Amino acid sequence: MFRRLFLDHPASVDESYGEHFRVAAGFGVSLLIGALGAFVHALVPAFCQRTGSNTVKTLHKRLTRDPQRDGKRPEFEI
């Protein structure tokens, strides 16, 4: 059970638990910042006009060109 919950997925993307935590937490923080910018933009359209789209572009570059994943196919879930 422990292995399935904490180790199987990080191993499937060739990362340790710690490496996976760092990468996933970094994505999560970036998504929160982008979401906050999009919400501010919804309230006041003159503010944060590109925060959401810039966040998506930056995360896409990180996901597809991350040096840790060099030569590895990124994993996507939609």
Distance bins in CASP14 RR format, pairs under 12 A and 6 or more apart:
PFRMAT RR
TARGET T0000
AUTHOR 0000-0000-0000
RMODE 2
METHOD distances of the structure
MODEL  1
1 7 0 0 0 0 0 1 0 0 0 0 0
1 8 0 0 0 0 0 1 0 0 0 0 0
2 8 0 0 0 0 1 0 0 0 0 0 0
2 17 0 0 0 0 0 1 0 0 0 0 0
3 9 0 0 0 0 0 1 0 0 0 0 0
3 10 0 0 0 0 0 1 0 0 0 0 0
3 11 0 0 0 0 1 0 0 0 0 0 0
3 12 0 0 0 0 0 1 0 0 0 0 0
3 17 0 0 0 0 0 1 0 0 0 0 0
4 10 0 0 0 0 0 1 0 0 0 0 0
4 11 0 0 0 0 0 1 0 0 0 0 0
4 12 0 0 0 0 0 1 0 0 0 0 0
5 17 0 0 0 0 0 1 0 0 0 0 0
6 15 0 0 0 0 0 1 0 0 0 0 0
6 16 0 0 0 0 0 1 0 0 0 0 0
6 17 1 0 1 0 0 0 0 0 0 0 0
6 18 0 0 0 0 1 0 0 0 0 0 0
6 20 0 0 0 0 1 0 0 0 0 0 0
6 21 0 0 0 0 1 0 0 0 0 0 0
7 13 0 0 0 0 0 1 0 0 0 0 0
7 15 0 0 0 0 0 1 0 0 0 0 0
7 16 0 0 0 0 1 0 0 0 0 0 0
7 17 1 0 0 1 0 0 0 0 0 0 0
7 18 0 0 0 0 0 1 0 0 0 0 0
7 19 0 0 0 0 0 1 0 0 0 0 0
7 20 0 0 0 0 1 0 0 0 0 0 0
7 21 0 0 0 0 0 1 0 0 0 0 0
8 15 0 0 0 0 0 1 0 0 0 0 0
8 17 0 0 0 0 0 1 0 0 0 0 0
8 20 0 0 0 0 0 1 0 0 0 0 0
9 15 0 0 0 0 1 0 0 0 0 0 0
9 16 0 0 0 0 0 1 0 0 0 0 0
9 17 0 0 0 0 1 0 0 0 0 0 0
9 19 0 0 0 0 0 1 0 0 0 0 0
9 20 1 0 0 1 0 0 0 0 0 0 0
9 21 0 0 0 0 0 1 0 0 0 0 0
9 23 0 0 0 0 0 1 0 0 0 0 0
9 24 0 0 0 0 1 0 0 0 0 0 0
9 75 0 0 0 0 1 0 0 0 0 0 0
9 77 0 0 0 0 0 1 0 0 0 0 0
10 16 1 0 0 1 0 0 0 0 0 0 0
10 17 1 0 1 0 0 0 0 0 0 0 0
10 18 1 0 0 1 0 0 0 0 0 0 0
10 19 1 0 0 1 0 0 0 0 0 0 0
10 20 1 1 0 0 0 0 0 0 0 0 0
10 21 0 0 0 0 1 0 0 0 0 0 0
10 22 0 0 0 0 0 1 0 0 0 0 0
10 23 0 0 0 0 1 0 0 0 0 0 0
10 24 0 0 0 0 1 0 0 0 0 0 0
10 68 0 0 0 0 0 1 0 0 0 0 0
10 75 0 0 0 0 0 1 0 0 0 0 0
11 17 0 0 0 0 1 0 0 0 0 0 0
11 18 0 0 0 0 0 1 0 0 0 0 0
11 19 0 0 0 0 0 1 0 0 0 0 0
11 20 0 0 0 0 1 0 0 0 0 0 0
12 20 0 0 0 0 1 0 0 0 0 0 0
12 72 0 0 0 0 0 1 0 0 0 0 0
12 73 0 0 0 0 0 1 0 0 0 0 0
12 75 1 0 0 1 0 0 0 0 0 0 0
13 19 0 0 0 0 1 0 0 0 0 0 0
13 20 1 0 0 1 0 0 0 0 0 0 0
13 23 0 0 0 0 1 0 0 0 0 0 0
13 24 0 0 0 0 0 1 0 0 0 0 0
13 63 0 0 0 0 0 1 0 0 0 0 0
13 66 0 0 0 0 0 1 0 0 0 0 0
13 68 0 0 0 0 1 0 0 0 0 0 0
13 69 1 0 0 1 0 0 0 0 0 0 0
13 71 0 0 0 0 0 1 0 0 0 0 0
13 72 1 0 0 1 0 0 0 0 0 0 0
13 73 0 0 0 0 1 0 0 0 0 0 0
13 74 0 0 0 0 1 0 0 0 0 0 0
13 75 1 0 1 0 0 0 0 0 0 0 0
13 76 0 0 0 0 0 1 0 0 0 0 0
13 77 0 0 0 0 0 1 0 0 0 0 0
14 20 0 0 0 0 1 0 0 0 0 0 0
14 23 0 0 0 0 0 1 0 0 0 0 0
14 66 0 0 0 0 0 1 0 0 0 0 0
14 68 0 0 0 0 1 0 0 0 0 0 0
14 69 0 0 0 0 1 0 0 0 0 0 0
14 70 0 0 0 0 0 1 0 0 0 0 0
14 71 0 0 0 0 0 1 0 0 0 0 0
14 72 1 0 0 1 0 0 0 0 0 0 0
14 73 0 0 0 0 0 1 0 0 0 0 0
14 74 0 0 0 0 0 1 0 0 0 0 0
14 75 0 0 0 0 0 1 0 0 0 0 0
15 21 0 0 0 0 1 0 0 0 0 0 0
15 22 0 0 0 0 1 0 0 0 0 0 0
15 23 1 0 0 1 0 0 0 0 0 0 0
15 24 0 0 0 0 1 0 0 0 0 0 0
15 66 0 0 0 0 0 1 0 0 0 0 0
15 68 1 0 0 1 0 0 0 0 0 0 0
15 69 0 0 0 0 1 0 0 0 0 0 0
15 72 0 0 0 0 1 0 0 0 0 0 0
15 75 0 0 0 0 0 1 0 0 0 0 0
16 22 0 0 0 0 1 0 0 0 0 0 0
16 23 0 0 0 0 0 1 0 0 0 0 0
16 68 0 0 0 0 0 1 0 0 0 0 0
17 23 0 0 0 0 0 1 0 0 0 0 0
17 24 0 0 0 0 0 1 0 0 0 0 0
17 25 0 0 0 0 0 1 0 0 0 0 0
18 24 0 0 0 0 1 0 0 0 0 0 0
18 25 0 0 0 0 1 0 0 0 0 0 0
18 68 0 0 0 0 0 1 0 0 0 0 0
19 25 0 0 0 0 0 1 0 0 0 0 0
19 26 0 0 0 0 0 1 0 0 0 0 0
19 66 0 0 0 0 0 1 0 0 0 0 0
19 68 1 0 0 1 0 0 0 0 0 0 0
19 69 0 0 0 0 0 1 0 0 0 0 0
20 26 0 0 0 0 0 1 0 0 0 0 0
20 27 0 0 0 0 0 1 0 0 0 0 0
20 68 0 0 0 0 1 0 0 0 0 0 0
20 69 0 0 0 0 0 1 0 0 0 0 0
20 75 0 0 0 0 0 1 0 0 0 0 0
21 27 0 0 0 0 0 1 0 0 0 0 0
21 28 0 0 0 0 0 1 0 0 0 0 0
22 28 0 0 0 0 0 1 0 0 0 0 0
22 29 0 0 0 0 0 1 0 0 0 0 0
22 66 0 0 0 0 0 1 0 0 0 0 0
22 68 0 0 0 0 1 0 0 0 0 0 0
23 29 0 0 0 0 0 1 0 0 0 0 0
23 30 0 0 0 0 0 1 0 0 0 0 0
23 59 0 0 0 0 0 1 0 0 0 0 0
23 62 0 0 0 0 1 0 0 0 0 0 0
23 63 0 0 0 0 1 0 0 0 0 0 0
23 66 1 0 0 1 0 0 0 0 0 0 0
23 67 0 0 0 0 0 1 0 0 0 0 0
23 68 1 0 0 1 0 0 0 0 0 0 0
23 69 0 0 0 0 1 0 0 0 0 0 0
23 74 0 0 0 0 0 1 0 0 0 0 0
23 75 0 0 0 0 0 1 0 0 0 0 0
24 30 0 0 0 0 0 1 0 0 0 0 0
24 31 0 0 0 0 0 1 0 0 0 0 0
24 59 0 0 0 0 0 1 0 0 0 0 0
24 62 0 0 0 0 0 1 0 0 0 0 0
24 63 0 0 0 0 0 1 0 0 0 0 0
24 66 0 0 0 0 0 1 0 0 0 0 0
24 75 0 0 0 0 0 1 0 0 0 0 0
25 31 0 0 0 0 0 1 0 0 0 0 0
25 32 0 0 0 0 0 1 0 0 0 0 0
26 32 0 0 0 0 1 0 0 0 0 0 0
26 33 0 0 0 0 0 1 0 0 0 0 0
26 55 0 0 0 0 0 1 0 0 0 0 0
26 58 0 0 0 0 0 1 0 0 0 0 0
26 59 0 0 0 0 1 0 0 0 0 0 0
26 62 0 0 0 0 1 0 0 0 0 0 0
26 63 0 0 0 0 0 1 0 0 0 0 0
26 66 0 0 0 0 0 1 0 0 0 0 0
27 33 0 0 0 0 0 1 0 0 0 0 0
27 34 0 0 0 0 0 1 0 0 0 0 0
27 55 0 0 0 0 0 1 0 0 0 0 0
27 56 0 0 0 0 0 1 0 0 0 0 0
27 58 0 0 0 0 0 1 0 0 0 0 0
27 59 1 0 0 1 0 0 0 0 0 0 0
27 60 0 0 0 0 0 1 0 0 0 0 0
27 62 1 0 0 1 0 0 0 0 0 0 0
27 63 1 0 0 1 0 0 0 0 0 0 0
27 66 0 0 0 0 0 1 0 0 0 0 0
27 74 0 0 0 0 0 1 0 0 0 0 0
28 34 0 0 0 0 1 0 0 0 0 0 0
28 35 0 0 0 0 1 0 0 0 0 0 0
28 36 0 0 0 0 0 1 0 0 0 0 0
28 55 0 0 0 0 0 1 0 0 0 0 0
28 59 0 0 0 0 1 0 0 0 0 0 0
28 62 0 0 0 0 0 1 0 0 0 0 0
29 35 0 0 0 0 0 1 0 0 0 0 0
29 36 0 0 0 0 0 1 0 0 0 0 0
29 55 0 0 0 0 0 1 0 0 0 0 0
29 58 0 0 0 0 0 1 0 0 0 0 0
29 59 0 0 0 0 0 1 0 0 0 0 0
30 36 0 0 0 0 0 1 0 0 0 0 0
30 37 0 0 0 0 0 1 0 0 0 0 0
30 51 0 0 0 0 0 1 0 0 0 0 0
30 52 0 0 0 0 0 1 0 0 0 0 0
30 54 0 0 0 0 0 1 0 0 0 0 0
30 55 1 0 1 0 0 0 0 0 0 0 0
30 56 0 0 0 0 1 0 0 0 0 0 0
30 57 0 0 0 0 0 1 0 0 0 0 0
30 58 1 0 0 1 0 0 0 0 0 0 0
30 59 1 0 1 0 0 0 0 0 0 0 0
30 60 0 0 0 0 0 1 0 0 0 0 0
30 61 0 0 0 0 0 1 0 0 0 0 0
30 62 0 0 0 0 1 0 0 0 0 0 0
30 63 0 0 0 0 0 1 0 0 0 0 0
31 37 0 0 0 0 0 1 0 0 0 0 0
31 38 0 0 0 0 0 1 0 0 0 0 0
31 51 0 0 0 0 0 1 0 0 0 0 0
31 52 0 0 0 0 1 0 0 0 0 0 0
31 55 1 0 0 1 0 0 0 0 0 0 0
31 56 0 0 0 0 1 0 0 0 0 0 0
31 58 0 0 0 0 0 1 0 0 0 0 0
31 59 1 0 0 1 0 0 0 0 0 0 0
31 62 0 0 0 0 0 1 0 0 0 0 0
31 63 0 0 0 0 0 1 0 0 0 0 0
32 38 0 0 0 0 0 1 0 0 0 0 0
32 39 0 0 0 0 0 1 0 0 0 0 0
32 51 0 0 0 0 0 1 0 0 0 0 0
32 52 0 0 0 0 0 1 0 0 0 0 0
32 55 0 0 0 0 1 0 0 0 0 0 0
32 59 0 0 0 0 0 1 0 0 0 0 0
33 39 0 0 0 0 0 1 0 0 0 0 0
33 40 0 0 0 0 0 1 0 0 0 0 0
33 48 0 0 0 0 0 1 0 0 0 0 0
33 51 1 0 0 1 0 0 0 0 0 0 0
33 52 0 0 0 0 1 0 0 0 0 0 0
33 54 0 0 0 0 0 1 0 0 0 0 0
33 55 1 0 0 1 0 0 0 0 0 0 0
33 56 0 0 0 0 0 1 0 0 0 0 0
33 58 0 0 0 0 0 1 0 0 0 0 0
33 59 0 0 0 0 0 1 0 0 0 0 0
34 40 0 0 0 0 1 0 0 0 0 0 0
34 41 0 0 0 0 1 0 0 0 0 0 0
34 42 0 0 0 0 0 1 0 0 0 0 0
34 48 0 0 0 0 1 0 0 0 0 0 0
34 50 0 0 0 0 0 1 0 0 0 0 0
34 51 1 0 1 0 0 0 0 0 0 0 0
34 52 1 0 1 0 0 0 0 0 0 0 0
34 53 0 0 0 0 1 0 0 0 0 0 0
34 54 0 0 0 0 1 0 0 0 0 0 0
34 55 1 1 0 0 0 0 0 0 0 0 0
34 56 0 0 0 0 1 0 0 0 0 0 0
34 57 0 0 0 0 0 1 0 0 0 0 0
34 58 0 0 0 0 1 0 0 0 0 0 0
34 59 0 0 0 0 1 0 0 0 0 0 0
35 41 0 0 0 0 0 1 0 0 0 0 0
35 42 0 0 0 0 0 1 0 0 0 0 0
35 48 0 0 0 0 0 1 0 0 0 0 0
35 51 0 0 0 0 1 0 0 0 0 0 0
35 52 1 0 0 1 0 0 0 0 0 0 0
35 55 0 0 0 0 1 0 0 0 0 0 0
35 56 0 0 0 0 0 1 0 0 0 0 0
35 59 0 0 0 0 0 1 0 0 0 0 0
36 42 0 0 0 0 0 1 0 0 0 0 0
36 43 0 0 0 0 0 1 0 0 0 0 0
36 47 0 0 0 0 0 1 0 0 0 0 0
36 48 0 0 0 0 1 0 0 0 0 0 0
36 51 0 0 0 0 1 0 0 0 0 0 0
36 52 0 0 0 0 1 0 0 0 0 0 0
36 55 0 0 0 0 1 0 0 0 0 0 0
37 43 0 0 0 0 1 0 0 0 0 0 0
37 44 0 0 0 0 0 1 0 0 0 0 0
37 45 0 0 0 0 0 1 0 0 0 0 0
37 47 1 0 0 1 0 0 0 0 0 0 0
37 48 1 0 1 0 0 0 0 0 0 0 0
37 49 0 0 0 0 1 0 0 0 0 0 0
37 50 0 0 0 0 1 0 0 0 0 0 0
37 51 1 0 1 0 0 0 0 0 0 0 0
37 52 1 0 0 1 0 0 0 0 0 0 0
37 53 0 0 0 0 0 1 0 0 0 0 0
37 54 0 0 0 0 1 0 0 0 0 0 0
37 55 0 0 0 0 1 0 0 0 0 0 0
37 56 0 0 0 0 0 1 0 0 0 0 0
38 44 0 0 0 0 0 1 0 0 0 0 0
38 45 0 0 0 0 0 1 0 0 0 0 0
38 47 0 0 0 0 0 1 0 0 0 0 0
38 48 1 0 0 1 0 0 0 0 0 0 0
38 49 0 0 0 0 0 1 0 0 0 0 0
38 50 0 0 0 0 0 1 0 0 0 0 0
38 51 1 0 0 1 0 0 0 0 0 0 0
38 52 1 0 1 0 0 0 0 0 0 0 0
38 53 0 0 0 0 1 0 0 0 0 0 0
38 54 0 0 0 0 0 1 0 0 0 0 0
38 55 0 0 0 0 1 0 0 0 0 0 0
38 56 0 0 0 0 1 0 0 0 0 0 0
39 45 0 0 0 0 0 1 0 0 0 0 0
39 47 0 0 0 0 0 1 0 0 0 0 0
39 48 0 0 0 0 1 0 0 0 0 0 0
39 51 0 0 0 0 1 0 0 0 0 0 0
39 52 0 0 0 0 1 0 0 0 0 0 0
40 46 0 0 0 0 0 1 0 0 0 0 0
40 47 1 0 1 0 0 0 0 0 0 0 0
40 48 1 0 1 0 0 0 0 0 0 0 0
40 49 0 0 0 0 0 1 0 0 0 0 0
40 51 1 0 0 1 0 0 0 0 0 0 0
40 52 0 0 0 0 0 1 0 0 0 0 0
41 47 1 0 1 0 0 0 0 0 0 0 0
41 48 1 0 1 0 0 0 0 0 0 0 0
41 49 1 0 0 1 0 0 0 0 0 0 0
41 50 0 0 0 0 1 0 0 0 0 0 0
41 51 1 0 0 1 0 0 0 0 0 0 0
41 52 1 0 0 1 0 0 0 0 0 0 0
41 53 0 0 0 0 0 1 0 0 0 0 0
41 54 0 0 0 0 0 1 0 0 0 0 0
41 55 0 0 0 0 0 1 0 0 0 0 0
42 48 0 0 0 0 1 0 0 0 0 0 0
42 49 0 0 0 0 0 1 0 0 0 0 0
42 51 0 0 0 0 0 1 0 0 0 0 0
42 52 0 0 0 0 0 1 0 0 0 0 0
48 54 0 0 0 0 1 0 0 0 0 0 0
48 55 0 0 0 0 0 1 0 0 0 0 0
50 56 0 0 0 0 0 1 0 0 0 0 0
50 57 0 0 0 0 1 0 0 0 0 0 0
50 58 0 0 0 0 0 1 0 0 0 0 0
51 57 0 0 0 0 0 1 0 0 0 0 0
51 58 0 0 0 0 0 1 0 0 0 0 0
52 58 0 0 0 0 1 0 0 0 0 0 0
52 59 0 0 0 0 1 0 0 0 0 0 0
52 60 0 0 0 0 0 1 0 0 0 0 0
53 59 0 0 0 0 0 1 0 0 0 0 0
53 60 0 0 0 0 0 1 0 0 0 0 0
54 60 0 0 0 0 0 1 0 0 0 0 0
54 61 0 0 0 0 0 1 0 0 0 0 0
55 61 0 0 0 0 0 1 0 0 0 0 0
55 62 0 0 0 0 0 1 0 0 0 0 0
56 62 0 0 0 0 0 1 0 0 0 0 0
56 63 0 0 0 0 0 1 0 0 0 0 0
57 63 0 0 0 0 0 1 0 0 0 0 0
57 64 0 0 0 0 0 1 0 0 0 0 0
57 65 0 0 0 0 0 1 0 0 0 0 0
58 64 0 0 0 0 0 1 0 0 0 0 0
58 65 0 0 0 0 0 1 0 0 0 0 0
58 66 0 0 0 0 0 1 0 0 0 0 0
59 65 0 0 0 0 0 1 0 0 0 0 0
59 66 0 0 0 0 0 1 0 0 0 0 0
59 74 0 0 0 0 0 1 0 0 0 0 0
59 76 0 0 0 0 0 1 0 0 0 0 0
60 66 0 0 0 0 0 1 0 0 0 0 0
60 74 0 0 0 0 1 0 0 0 0 0 0
60 76 0 0 0 0 0 1 0 0 0 0 0
61 67 0 0 0 0 0 1 0 0 0 0 0
61 69 0 0 0 0 0 1 0 0 0 0 0
61 74 0 0 0 0 0 1 0 0 0 0 0
62 68 0 0 0 0 1 0 0 0 0 0 0
62 69 0 0 0 0 1 0 0 0 0 0 0
62 74 0 0 0 0 1 0 0 0 0 0 0
63 69 1 0 0 1 0 0 0 0 0 0 0
63 72 0 0 0 0 0 1 0 0 0 0 0
63 73 0 0 0 0 0 1 0 0 0 0 0
63 74 1 0 1 0 0 0 0 0 0 0 0
63 75 0 0 0 0 1 0 0 0 0 0 0
63 76 0 0 0 0 1 0 0 0 0 0 0
63 77 0 0 0 0 0 1 0 0 0 0 0
64 70 0 0 0 0 0 1 0 0 0 0 0
64 71 0 0 0 0 0 1 0 0 0 0 0
64 72 0 0 0 0 0 1 0 0 0 0 0
64 73 0 0 0 0 1 0 0 0 0 0 0
64 74 1 0 1 0 0 0 0 0 0 0 0
64 75 0 0 0 0 0 1 0 0 0 0 0
64 76 0 0 0 0 1 0 0 0 0 0 0
65 71 0 0 0 0 0 1 0 0 0 0 0
65 72 0 0 0 0 0 1 0 0 0 0 0
65 74 0 0 0 0 1 0 0 0 0 0 0
66 72 0 0 0 0 1 0 0 0 0 0 0
66 73 0 0 0 0 0 1 0 0 0 0 0
66 74 1 0 0 1 0 0 0 0 0 0 0
66 75 0 0 0 0 0 1 0 0 0 0 0
68 74 0 0 0 0 0 1 0 0 0 0 0
69 75 0 0 0 0 1 0 0 0 0 0 0
END
